[in-house]
Amino acid sequence: MNSQTPQPQPEWTVEQLITALNHMRDAWTRAALDLRDIQFGLDTAQRREAIAHANELMNKVKPR
C-alpha cells in the first residue's frame, strides 16, 4: 500500500498575517470595551462615582 503524503497548507503572506492580526486586535478591543461596559453597568458604586464626577464637571463649566 502506498500512503500518500498530505499536501502542505499554503503559507500565509505577510499581508494576510497583518490583516489577520489587525482583525484579532479589533476583536479583542471590542471584547474589552464590552466587558468594561458590563462591569460599569453592574458596579453601582463606580457608576455613582462617575455620575457625581460628571455633575461636578458640568457645574464647573456651567455659565454663571
Backbone as JSON Lines, residues from 0, in Angstrom:
{"i":0,"aa":"M","n":[0.83,-1.18,0.0],"ca":[0.0,0.0,0.0],"c":[0.87,1.24,0.0]}
{"i":1,"aa":"N","n":[0.54,2.12,-0.87],"ca":[1.24,3.41,-0.9],"c":[0.44,4.42,-0.1]}
{"i":2,"aa":"S","n":[1.09,5.03,0.86],"ca":[0.39,6.08,1.6],"c":[0.81,7.42,1.01]}
{"i":3,"aa":"Q","n":[-0.18,8.19,0.7],"ca":[0.11,9.49,0.11],"c":[0.35,10.5,1.22]}
{"i":4,"aa":"T","n":[1.31,11.34,1.01],"ca":[1.56,12.4,1.98],"c":[0.58,13.53,1.73]}
{"i":5,"aa":"P","n":[0.04,14.08,2.79],"ca":[-0.92,15.17,2.59],"c":[-0.24,16.39,2.0]}
{"i":6,"aa":"Q","n":[-1.0,17.1,1.22],"ca":[-0.48,18.33,0.63],"c":[-0.26,19.37,1.72]}
{"i":7,"aa":"P","n":[0.88,20.04,1.71],"ca":[1.11,21.06,2.75],"c":[0.18,22.25,2.56]}
{"i":8,"aa":"Q","n":[-0.17,22.84,3.68],"ca":[-1.0,24.05,3.64],"c":[-0.22,25.17,2.96]}
{"i":9,"aa":"P","n":[-0.87,25.97,2.15],"ca":[-0.14,27.1,1.56],"c":[0.28,28.07,2.66]}
{"i":10,"aa":"E","n":[1.46,28.62,2.51],"ca":[1.96,29.55,3.52],"c":[1.21,30.87,3.43]}
{"i":11,"aa":"W","n":[1.13,31.52,4.56],"ca":[0.47,32.82,4.61],"c":[1.42,33.88,4.07]}
{"i":12,"aa":"T","n":[0.84,34.87,3.43],"ca":[1.66,36.01,3.01],"c":[1.72,37.01,4.15]}
{"i":13,"aa":"V","n":[2.66,37.91,4.07],"ca":[2.8,38.93,5.11],"c":[1.54,39.77,5.19]}
{"i":14,"aa":"E","n":[0.97,40.1,4.05],"ca":[-0.25,40.92,4.04],"c":[-1.41,40.19,4.72]}
{"i":15,"aa":"Q","n":[-1.52,38.89,4.48],"ca":[-2.58,38.12,5.12],"c":[-2.39,38.05,6.63]}
{"i":16,"aa":"L","n":[-1.14,37.9,7.07],"ca":[-0.86,37.89,8.5],"c":[-1.19,39.22,9.15]}
{"i":17,"aa":"I","n":[-0.83,40.29,8.49],"ca":[-1.11,41.63,9.02],"c":[-2.62,41.83,9.14]}
{"i":18,"aa":"T","n":[-3.35,41.45,8.1],"ca":[-4.81,41.6,8.12],"c":[-5.42,40.75,9.23]}
{"i":19,"aa":"A","n":[-4.96,39.52,9.37],"ca":[-5.5,38.63,10.41],"c":[-5.19,39.18,11.8]}
{"i":20,"aa":"L","n":[-3.98,39.68,12.0],"ca":[-3.61,40.24,13.3],"c":[-4.42,41.51,13.61]}
{"i":21,"aa":"N","n":[-4.66,42.32,12.6],"ca":[-5.49,43.52,12.8],"c":[-6.92,43.14,13.18]}
{"i":22,"aa":"H","n":[-7.46,42.12,12.53],"ca":[-8.81,41.64,12.88],"c":[-8.84,41.12,14.32]}
{"i":23,"aa":"M","n":[-7.8,40.4,14.69],"ca":[-7.74,39.86,16.06],"c":[-7.63,41.0,17.08]}
{"i":24,"aa":"R","n":[-6.81,42.0,16.79],"ca":[-6.68,43.14,17.68],"c":[-8.03,43.86,17.84]}
{"i":25,"aa":"D","n":[-8.73,44.06,16.72],"ca":[-10.03,44.73,16.77],"c":[-11.04,43.92,17.59]}
{"i":26,"aa":"A","n":[-11.02,42.61,17.42],"ca":[-11.95,41.76,18.17],"c":[-11.64,41.82,19.68]}
{"i":27,"aa":"W","n":[-10.37,41.78,20.05],"ca":[-10.01,41.87,21.48],"c":[-10.38,43.24,22.04]}
{"i":28,"aa":"T","n":[-10.2,44.29,21.25],"ca":[-10.56,45.63,21.71],"c":[-12.06,45.73,21.94]}
{"i":29,"aa":"R","n":[-12.86,45.21,20.99],"ca":[-14.31,45.22,21.16],"c":[-14.73,44.42,22.39]}
{"i":30,"aa":"A","n":[-14.09,43.27,22.58],"ca":[-14.42,42.43,23.74],"c":[-14.08,43.15,25.04]}
{"i":31,"aa":"A","n":[-12.94,43.81,25.07],"ca":[-12.54,44.53,26.28],"c":[-13.5,45.67,26.58]}
{"i":32,"aa":"L","n":[-13.91,46.4,25.55],"ca":[-14.86,47.5,25.75],"c":[-16.22,46.98,26.19]}
{"i":33,"aa":"D","n":[-16.67,45.88,25.61],"ca":[-17.94,45.29,26.01],"c":[-17.89,44.83,27.47]}
{"i":34,"aa":"L","n":[-16.79,44.19,27.85],"ca":[-16.66,43.76,29.24],"c":[-16.62,44.95,30.19]}
{"i":35,"aa":"R","n":[-15.97,46.02,29.77],"ca":[-15.92,47.24,30.59],"c":[-17.33,47.81,30.76]}
{"i":36,"aa":"D","n":[-18.11,47.81,29.69],"ca":[-19.49,48.3,29.77],"c":[-20.31,47.44,30.72]}
{"i":37,"aa":"I","n":[-20.15,46.13,30.63],"ca":[-20.88,45.22,31.52],"c":[-20.5,45.48,32.97]}
{"i":38,"aa":"Q","n":[-19.19,45.62,33.21],"ca":[-18.72,45.87,34.57],"c":[-19.29,47.19,35.1]}
{"i":39,"aa":"F","n":[-19.28,48.22,34.26],"ca":[-19.79,49.52,34.67],"c":[-21.28,49.44,34.98]}
{"i":40,"aa":"G","n":[-22.01,48.67,34.18],"ca":[-23.44,48.54,34.41],"c":[-23.77,47.8,35.69]}
{"i":41,"aa":"L","n":[-22.89,46.88,36.09],"ca":[-23.14,46.1,37.3],"c":[-22.57,46.74,38.56]}
{"i":42,"aa":"D","n":[-21.59,47.62,38.4],"ca":[-20.91,48.22,39.56],"c":[-21.57,49.55,39.9]}
{"i":43,"aa":"T","n":[-22.54,49.5,40.81],"ca":[-23.3,50.72,41.12],"c":[-22.44,51.78,41.8]}
{"i":44,"aa":"A","n":[-21.47,51.38,42.61],"ca":[-20.61,52.37,43.27],"c":[-19.79,53.12,42.23]}
{"i":45,"aa":"Q","n":[-19.24,52.41,41.28],"ca":[-18.46,53.05,40.22],"c":[-19.35,53.96,39.37]}
{"i":46,"aa":"R","n":[-20.57,53.5,39.1],"ca":[-21.49,54.31,38.3],"c":[-21.86,55.59,39.04]}
{"i":47,"aa":"R","n":[-22.14,55.47,40.36],"ca":[-22.47,56.67,41.15],"c":[-21.3,57.65,41.17]}
{"i":48,"aa":"E","n":[-20.09,57.13,41.31],"ca":[-18.91,57.99,41.33],"c":[-18.74,58.71,39.99]}
{"i":49,"aa":"A","n":[-18.97,58.01,38.9],"ca":[-18.86,58.62,37.57],"c":[-19.93,59.69,37.38]}
{"i":50,"aa":"I","n":[-21.13,59.43,37.84],"ca":[-22.21,60.42,37.72],"c":[-21.88,61.66,38.55]}
{"i":51,"aa":"A","n":[-21.38,61.45,39.77],"ca":[-21.03,62.58,40.62],"c":[-19.91,63.4,39.98]}
{"i":52,"aa":"H","n":[-18.92,62.73,39.43],"ca":[-17.81,63.43,38.78],"c":[-18.3,64.21,37.56]}
{"i":53,"aa":"A","n":[-19.18,63.6,36.77],"ca":[-19.73,64.29,35.61],"c":[-20.54,65.5,36.03]}
{"i":54,"aa":"N","n":[-21.31,65.39,37.1],"ca":[-22.07,66.54,37.6],"c":[-21.15,67.66,38.07]}
{"i":55,"aa":"E","n":[-20.06,67.29,38.75],"ca":[-19.09,68.3,39.18],"c":[-18.5,69.04,37.99]}
{"i":56,"aa":"L","n":[-18.15,68.31,36.95],"ca":[-17.59,68.93,35.76],"c":[-18.62,69.83,35.08]}
{"i":57,"aa":"M","n":[-19.87,69.38,35.03],"ca":[-20.91,70.21,34.42],"c":[-21.12,71.5,35.2]}
{"i":58,"aa":"N","n":[-21.03,71.42,36.52],"ca":[-21.18,72.62,37.35],"c":[-20.02,73.58,37.15]}
{"i":59,"aa":"K","n":[-18.82,73.05,36.89],"ca":[-17.66,73.91,36.64],"c":[-17.77,74.69,35.34]}
{"i":60,"aa":"V","n":[-18.33,74.06,34.32],"ca":[-18.39,74.71,33.01],"c":[-19.72,75.42,32.78]}
{"i":61,"aa":"K","n":[-20.65,75.28,33.7],"ca":[-21.97,75.92,33.56],"c":[-21.79,77.44,33.66]}
{"i":62,"aa":"P","n":[-22.43,78.18,32.74],"ca":[-22.33,79.65,32.83],"c":[-23.02,80.15,34.11]}
{"i":63,"aa":"R","n":[-22.44,81.15,34.67],"ca":[-22.99,81.7,35.91],"c":[-23.91,82.83,35.65]}
